[in-house]
Amino acid sequence: MKILRLLSDEEFEVEGDLRIGDVLKAANTLAIVISISHDESEIGRYLGIETEKLVDFLPDLSEGRRVARCFILHCNEHPKPGEEVEIADDDELRGIHLASGEFSVPYLVSMMKKCRERLWVVRDYLERLANAIPEEKDVIGILKAEVEYRMLKDMEV
């Protein structure tokens, strides 16, 4: 999996078979997948040919690609397009949240703003964080309760 493009100082896109909520590692950056899209085939767009005609001759090139939009959780230096990414493990999550010796989640407010319509992504991430850092489960539970409250508050019945 590789980084396709940087969208801003807090977002980038990755091509690959990922799911919403996956946490990725690229060099000195940790990011979470917040949305998935499917780009149409570039060759069909450039040649101006219908995709159905391309499938017969170039099935691999006509498929398009799956693109994941990622929100940066922790960054020492910004990633570059073409840089390889991989799925992060729980030890890396522990490392960024306990780096100063105390538990902190400095990106939580901006992540909640970015995922305003998809707060379940934040909630599921906090569940994973609680499993990765069991000694902070109570604090993470409070944060998760706040996210769930916002989800219910924004819900229209």
N, C-alpha and C positions, 0 to 999 in steps of 0.2 A: 504494500500500500504506500502511496506517495501523496505528498501535498501538491494539489493542483494550483491553488492560488491563495494569496492572502487577501481577505476582504476588508479587514481593519486591524487595528492594534490588538483587538481581542477576539477575532474570528478568522478562521481559514477553512478551506474545503479540501477534502481528501477523497480520492477515488478508491473504491474498494467495497467489499461485502461486509458492511458494518451494520450495527443496530443502534437505535436511539438509546442513549444511556451508556454506551461503551466509553471507557476512559482510555485515551491514547497517549502515547509517549513519543515525542520527537525531540531528539537531542536533549536540551534543557527545558523542555516545555511539556506540561501535562494539560490535556484538553478533554472535554466531554462532547460526544456527538449529541446535538440538539435537534437535528432534522435530517431527513433523507430525501433526495430527489433523484430523478432519472433524466439525464441529458439525452437529447436525441443524437443520432449518429452525425458526427461532424462531416464525414465524407458525403453523406446525402445532402447536407446543408450546403456544402461548398460546390458540389457538382450540380445541384438543383434537380436531382433525380428523385423520384418517389422511392420510399423505403422498400416497398414490395418488390420493385424491380431489382434492387440491390441484393435482396435476400437470396435470390437464385444464383447470383454470381459471387458475391462476397459476404457470406453469412456472418463471419466473425466481425467484419468491419461495420456492418449495418445495424448491429444491436444497440448501440449507444452505450452509456456507462452509468453506473450508480454512484452518486456523489453525496457525501456526508458533510454537513455543515457542522463545524466544531467551535465550541466556546472555550477560550483559554482559561484554565484554572490557576495555573502557576507558570511563570515564565522568567527565566534568567536572561535569555536572549531570544528574540523572535525567530521562528522557523523560517526556512526559505523554500520557495517552490521547488519541487523535485526531491525534497528531503524525504527519507524513508520514515514511516511511522509504524508503531506496533502497539498492541494492547498492553496497557499498564497493569501491574499486579498490585496487590494490597500493600506490600512493603513500600512501594513508591508513594502510595496515598498517605500512609503513616508518616513517611518522611517529610512531606510538604506541610502537613498539618501540625506536626510536633517539632518542627525545625527550631523554633525559638525556645523550646523546653516547656512551653505551654500550648494547649490546644487552641487553634484559631482557624477560622474559615473566612478570610478577608474578602473573598469574591462572592459571597452568598447573596448580598443585596443586588449586585449587578447581574448575577445569574438569574435571580428571581425576576428582575425587570426584563431581561432578554427572553425568558421563557414564560412570560405573563400568560399566554394562552395555553401553555403546556406545563403547568406547575407540577404535574405528576412526574416529569423528568427530574425535577429538583427533589421531590419526595423520595423517588426510587434511589437517587444518588445518595441521599442522606441515609437510607437504609443500608446501602452498601458500605458507606463510611462507618456506620455503627458496627457492622460486622468486622471491618478492618481495624477499628480502634475500640475494642470492647470496654476499655477502662473509661472511655468518654461517652458511653452509651446514654447516660442520663442527660447530659448536655445536648447531645445530638437528638434525643427524644423530644426535648423542649423545642429545638429548632424545627423538627419535623412537625410537631403539633401546630406551630405557627404557620407553616406552609399549608398544612391541611385546612386550617382556619381560613386562610386566604382563598383556597380552592372553593370552600363552601360559601364564603362571602361573595365571591364573583359569580357563583352559579345563579342562574335565573330559573325559577320554577314556574 
